[in-house]
């Protein structure tokens, strides 16, 4: 994103949420929702807009795994790591997803197609293990089904 576009986004989010008590998290969520991630240039802009230090803003971004500082892949894959999924071979599915995509959690494939994220419950416990690809939740995901789902999304 261009710096002027980032500035416009930050200014709009600050105008909407900056007057709330303790607005930093709300502002960061707004920037990420608009940009898909929190660009490095936005950190100082947010800090200035909220009268915080750059270190304070960066500290919050780096503490919460939800926030991204790099653009995500075209398709976001979230693998559930909650207890129900873990009890139904979830760890094996995590390992398979990582090996198949060639990335670890919080990374994006070099071609920019997929980002892999951990999530701690998709609310689909009866159908464990579960993954969410973009906005679609899938239950009873085996390594073979994972491969099929990613092949389908990768062709898009």
Backbone bond lengths (Angstrom), bond angles and torsions (degrees), N, CA, C in turn:
res aa  C-N    CA-C-N  psi(-1)  N-CA   C-N-CA  omega(-1)  CA-C   N-CA-C  phi
1 X - - - 1.451 - - 1.525 109.55 -
2 X 1.302 115.02 146.22 1.458 120.31 176.27 1.528 109.09 -74.68
3 X 1.316 115.28 150.77 1.466 119.91 -178.44 1.526 111.98 -60.67
4 X 1.323 117.55 -36.24 1.473 119.77 179.30 1.531 111.05 -66.20
5 X 1.336 117.27 -35.21 1.469 120.72 176.59 1.523 110.45 -68.28
6 X 1.318 115.69 -41.06 1.471 120.25 178.07 1.518 109.66 -62.32
7 X 1.325 116.50 -44.71 1.468 120.43 179.58 1.528 110.87 -59.71
8 X 1.311 116.85 -42.67 1.468 121.16 179.51 1.535 110.38 -61.03
9 X 1.334 116.39 -44.43 1.468 120.86 179.13 1.523 110.26 -62.09
10 X 1.331 116.77 -49.62 1.465 120.43 -178.37 1.519 110.60 -60.93
11 X 1.312 117.61 -44.15 1.468 120.07 179.41 1.522 111.74 -61.35
12 X 1.335 116.89 -40.93 1.458 120.22 179.32 1.528 110.91 -65.91
13 X 1.323 117.33 -44.95 1.468 120.93 -179.66 1.525 110.13 -64.66
14 X 1.328 117.08 -42.44 1.467 119.93 177.95 1.519 111.22 -63.33
15 X 1.324 118.08 -38.32 1.466 121.02 178.70 1.528 111.07 -64.22
16 X 1.335 116.05 -35.67 1.470 120.35 -178.20 1.524 112.71 -81.44
17 X 1.338 117.78 -36.88 1.461 120.14 -170.58 1.514 114.38 -122.95
18 X 1.316 118.34 -10.32 1.454 121.22 -172.69 1.507 116.07 -65.38
19 X 1.329 117.98 -19.86 1.466 120.11 -178.69 1.526 112.48 -91.44
20 X 1.312 118.11 -3.97 1.465 120.64 177.45 1.521 109.67 -70.20
21 X 1.322 117.84 154.65 1.461 118.75 175.68 1.529 109.53 -66.53
22 X 1.329 116.97 135.06 1.464 121.15 179.19 1.508 112.94 53.81
23 X 1.331 119.06 57.79 1.458 121.46 -168.92 1.525 116.60 -82.43
24 X 1.320 119.70 -2.66 1.455 120.37 -170.14 1.522 112.70 -56.55
25 X 1.311 118.47 -49.51 1.470 119.56 -178.92 1.524 111.65 -62.81
26 X 1.306 116.75 -41.73 1.468 120.29 179.33 1.525 110.03 -62.33
27 X 1.317 116.88 -42.65 1.463 121.10 179.49 1.526 110.48 -64.38
28 X 1.333 117.36 -45.92 1.462 119.94 179.75 1.529 111.69 -62.38
29 X 1.318 116.57 -40.73 1.472 119.44 175.95 1.526 110.60 -61.87
30 X 1.316 117.00 -40.57 1.463 120.52 179.03 1.520 112.72 -64.67
31 X 1.321 116.43 -41.50 1.472 120.01 178.63 1.527 109.38 -65.08
32 X 1.328 116.57 -45.05 1.463 118.68 -179.72 1.525 111.40 -65.59
33 X 1.312 117.83 -37.26 1.470 120.41 178.31 1.531 110.71 -62.91
34 X 1.315 116.48 -38.47 1.467 120.34 -178.02 1.527 112.67 -78.29
35 X 1.328 117.09 -35.55 1.474 120.87 -173.94 1.526 113.36 -102.40
36 X 1.314 117.31 -19.77 1.457 121.02 -174.47 1.519 111.97 91.66
37 X 1.311 116.59 -12.79 1.463 124.39 178.65 1.526 106.73 -165.41
38 X 1.322 116.68 178.43 1.457 119.95 176.91 1.527 107.41 -107.09
39 X 1.318 117.04 101.64 1.465 120.31 -179.08 1.534 111.06 -60.53
40 X 1.324 116.09 148.31 1.468 120.72 179.60 1.524 111.43 -55.88
41 X 1.326 117.01 -38.48 1.464 120.36 -179.47 1.524 112.20 -64.47
42 X 1.317 117.59 -25.70 1.467 121.12 -178.23 1.522 112.32 -72.48
43 X 1.331 117.26 -24.74 1.470 120.49 -175.64 1.521 110.93 -59.51
44 X 1.308 117.46 -50.61 1.475 120.15 -179.95 1.519 111.08 -66.66
45 X 1.329 117.34 -37.40 1.465 120.69 179.14 1.525 111.04 -62.69
46 X 1.331 116.38 -43.55 1.464 120.68 178.01 1.525 109.44 -65.05
47 X 1.329 116.68 -44.30 1.466 120.45 179.41 1.530 110.72 -58.23
48 X 1.314 116.55 -47.13 1.464 120.48 179.55 1.531 111.10 -62.43
49 X 1.329 115.98 -43.56 1.459 120.40 -177.61 1.520 113.97 -66.60
50 X 1.336 116.69 -26.54 1.467 120.52 -178.88 1.529 112.63 -107.83
51 X 1.333 116.21 7.18 1.463 121.82 -178.94 1.536 111.29 56.48
52 X 1.333 115.14 47.28 1.458 122.55 177.29 1.524 108.36 -120.70
53 X 1.311 115.86 167.07 1.459 118.64 174.36 1.522 109.08 -83.53
54 X 1.317 114.92 157.11 1.465 120.04 175.53 1.524 109.99 -59.00
55 X 1.321 117.21 -37.30 1.465 122.02 179.88 1.529 111.33 -63.38
56 X 1.320 117.96 -38.73 1.469 120.55 178.89 1.533 110.78 -63.92
57 X 1.321 115.93 -43.64 1.466 120.27 -179.83 1.525 109.77 -67.21
58 X 1.315 116.66 -46.97 1.461 120.43 179.26 1.524 111.13 -61.08
59 X 1.316 117.56 -38.55 1.459 121.57 179.15 1.517 112.27 -59.89
60 X 1.316 116.82 -40.95 1.467 120.85 178.41 1.528 110.01 -69.44
61 X 1.315 117.16 -42.82 1.474 120.45 179.68 1.520 110.39 -61.45
62 X 1.312 117.33 -44.61 1.466 119.70 -177.07 1.527 112.77 -76.17
63 X 1.327 118.43 -21.96 1.463 121.33 179.33 1.529 111.68 -73.98
64 X 1.322 117.06 -42.86 1.455 121.50 -176.43 1.527 110.65 -90.64
65 X 1.322 116.41 119.78 1.464 121.58 -177.70 1.525 112.66 -63.92
66 X 1.319 117.38 -20.77 1.456 120.87 -177.86 1.535 111.83 -64.33
67 X 1.327 116.49 -33.58 1.459 119.83 -175.65 1.519 111.11 -79.20
68 X 1.331 115.32 136.34 1.463 122.30 178.71 1.516 108.75 -111.86
69 X 1.326 116.25 142.30 1.453 120.29 176.14 1.524 112.00 -110.05
70 X 1.305 115.83 2.92 1.463 121.86 175.93 1.527 107.43 -128.26
71 X 1.321 117.77 151.51 1.473 119.12 178.96 1.530 110.64 -59.32
72 X 1.325 117.03 138.23 1.460 119.91 178.10 1.525 111.09 -76.63
73 X 1.322 115.58 166.20 1.458 120.58 174.51 1.519 110.37 -68.71
74 X 1.319 116.01 169.40 1.469 120.30 179.40 1.524 111.24 -62.72
75 X 1.334 116.65 -29.48 1.467 121.03 179.05 1.522 108.95 -124.99
76 X 1.324 115.01 128.25 1.458 121.59 179.22 1.529 108.33 -96.95
77 X 1.323 115.67 122.04 1.463 121.18 177.16 1.519 107.27 -108.97
78 X 1.327 116.15 121.18 1.459 121.85 177.15 1.532 107.88 -113.68
79 X 1.326 115.45 125.25 1.463 121.14 179.63 1.520 107.35 -106.40
80 X 1.331 116.25 126.75 1.464 121.26 -178.62 1.521 109.95 -70.95
81 X 1.326 114.94 133.46 1.459 121.53 179.41 1.524 111.74 -116.55
82 X 1.328 117.74 12.83 1.462 120.94 -179.70 1.532 110.24 -71.81
83 X 1.315 115.70 168.42 1.461 122.12 -172.49 1.525 113.40 -58.50
84 X 1.316 117.64 -43.28 1.469 119.57 -178.54 1.521 110.96 -60.93
85 X 1.308 116.76 -43.55 1.472 119.62 179.09 1.525 111.13 -69.91
86 X 1.328 116.68 -37.01 1.460 119.45 178.26 1.526 110.70 -62.82
87 X 1.322 116.29 -36.18 1.468 119.39 -178.47 1.527 112.65 -73.53
88 X 1.309 117.11 -11.82 1.471 121.63 -178.96 1.537 111.02 -116.12
89 X 1.306 116.06 43.50 1.472 122.80 176.35 1.529 113.86 73.74
90 X 1.323 115.85 26.08 1.458 119.69 179.41 1.521 113.68 -62.35
91 X 1.328 117.01 -37.66 1.474 119.26 179.84 1.526 111.00 -65.37
92 X 1.324 116.11 -37.88 1.472 119.35 177.25 1.527 110.02 -65.33
93 X 1.330 116.87 -38.34 1.468 120.24 177.61 1.534 110.55 -65.87
94 X 1.335 117.29 -41.17 1.468 120.89 176.88 1.524 110.22 -58.19
95 X 1.328 115.88 -48.27 1.474 120.67 -178.80 1.528 110.65 -62.53
96 X 1.329 116.19 -41.10 1.461 120.12 179.30 1.531 110.58 -64.69
97 X 1.322 117.23 -45.38 1.463 121.11 180.00 1.526 110.23 -59.80
98 X 1.307 116.50 -45.55 1.456 121.09 -179.60 1.533 111.48 -63.52
99 X 1.324 116.09 -45.48 1.468 119.99 -179.36 1.527 111.52 -67.32
100 X 1.324 116.78 -41.70 1.465 120.86 -178.80 1.520 111.74 -64.49
101 X 1.328 116.15 -43.43 1.464 120.46 -178.26 1.525 112.11 -83.05
102 X 1.330 116.52 -18.65 1.456 120.50 -178.91 1.514 113.65 74.22
103 X 1.340 116.25 25.06 1.465 121.25 -179.85 1.521 109.43 -139.57
104 X 1.316 115.44 161.32 1.459 121.92 174.61 1.526 108.87 -97.63
105 X 1.342 115.81 173.31 1.457 119.47 174.35 1.520 109.85 -55.87
106 X 1.301 115.99 143.00 1.474 128.31 179.92 1.524 113.10 75.89
107 X 1.319 117.63 9.58 1.458 120.47 178.84 1.532 110.58 -109.04
108 X 1.326 114.72 167.56 1.459 122.80 178.74 1.520 108.27 -124.44
109 X 1.328 116.14 141.13 1.459 119.62 179.26 1.530 109.62 -61.70
110 X 1.330 116.91 149.46 1.473 119.76 -178.35 1.526 113.87 -56.74
111 X 1.332 117.46 -29.46 1.463 119.55 179.66 1.533 112.99 -82.38
112 X 1.346 116.59 -2.44 1.466 120.79 177.53 1.514 114.68 77.50
113 X 1.324 117.94 9.98 1.472 119.70 -178.09 1.524 113.29 -77.25
114 X 1.342 116.94 -42.58 1.462 120.06 -171.71 1.526 111.93 -130.96
115 X 1.325 115.28 142.41 1.459 122.75 166.45 1.515 106.25 -116.67
116 X 1.325 116.66 144.02 1.463 122.52 -177.67 1.520 108.67 -116.48
117 X 1.316 116.01 123.44 1.462 121.60 -177.06 1.517 110.76 -130.12
118 X 1.334 117.49 143.66 1.461 120.03 171.25 1.520 109.14 -82.79
119 X 1.313 116.49 149.22 1.461 121.54 174.18 1.530 105.65 -139.93
120 X 1.308 116.71 150.97 1.453 118.75 -171.97 1.515 114.31 -109.08
121 X 1.267 119.55 16.01 1.462 124.42 162.03 1.519 107.62 169.67
122 X 1.304 115.13 130.77 1.461 121.15 176.15 1.521 111.11 -105.41
123 X 1.327 116.16 3.14 1.463 120.11 178.06 1.514 113.27 70.19
124 X 1.293 116.62 25.77 1.464 121.93 -177.39 1.538 109.26 -128.32
125 X 1.334 115.29 38.85 1.463 122.18 -169.64 1.527 113.76 -59.68
126 X 1.306 118.01 -31.57 1.471 120.42 -179.13 1.523 111.90 -67.62
127 X 1.328 116.82 -15.74 1.467 120.92 -178.29 1.531 111.22 -117.38
128 X 1.306 116.75 36.28 1.470 121.83 -178.35 1.519 111.56 -66.77
129 X 1.340 116.00 151.77 1.457 129.56 -6.78 1.527 111.12 -81.38
130 X 1.324 114.29 152.81 1.465 120.85 -173.19 1.516 112.47 -121.04
131 X 1.303 114.61 150.57 1.460 122.10 170.49 1.522 108.13 -133.89
132 X 1.304 114.10 157.50 1.460 121.10 173.63 1.519 106.41 -122.83
133 X 1.317 116.30 125.48 1.453 120.80 176.13 1.518 106.61 -116.23
134 X 1.307 114.46 116.62 1.461 122.27 -171.06 1.521 107.74 57.50
135 X 1.308 120.18 -111.28 1.469 120.96 -179.29 1.525 112.40 -110.09
136 X 1.329 117.57 5.60 1.467 121.47 -177.22 1.522 111.15 -100.72
137 X 1.341 116.09 130.41 1.466 121.86 179.11 1.522 108.54 -100.31
138 X 1.329 115.57 134.95 1.463 122.12 179.84 1.520 108.88 -124.07
139 X 1.329 115.67 134.33 1.458 121.20 178.38 1.511 111.40 -109.59
140 X 1.344 113.44 165.22 1.466 121.99 -178.41 1.534 111.13 50.88
141 X 1.314 115.00 49.75 1.453 120.53 -176.63 1.529 109.79 -84.87
142 X 1.289 115.47 118.23 1.457 122.88 174.40 1.525 108.07 -95.11
143 X 1.312 118.46 166.94 1.462 118.53 174.47 1.531 112.29 -56.42
144 X 1.316 117.34 -39.23 1.471 120.85 179.35 1.522 111.06 -64.45
145 X 1.322 116.59 -41.81 1.465 119.67 179.24 1.530 110.17 -68.22
146 X 1.315 116.74 -38.83 1.462 120.60 176.57 1.529 110.03 -57.10
147 X 1.325 115.81 -46.66 1.476 120.29 179.58 1.521 111.27 -60.15
148 X 1.318 116.69 -42.63 1.462 121.13 -179.84 1.546 110.59 -64.46
149 X 1.331 116.00 -44.66 1.467 120.22 -179.54 1.532 111.15 -63.31
150 X 1.316 117.25 -42.58 1.461 118.73 -179.03 1.518 111.58 -72.36
151 X 1.323 116.95 -32.99 1.477 118.79 175.06 1.527 109.99 -62.01
152 X 1.339 116.31 -44.44 1.465 120.26 179.49 1.514 111.05 -61.24
153 X 1.325 117.85 -44.55 1.477 121.25 -179.03 1.522 111.03 -71.80
154 X 1.324 116.87 -35.56 1.456 120.56 -177.93 1.508 113.15 -66.29
155 X 1.329 115.84 -24.51 1.467 120.15 -179.97 1.523 111.37 -79.63
156 X 1.312 116.97 -11.71 1.463 121.07 -177.95 1.506 111.43 -80.59
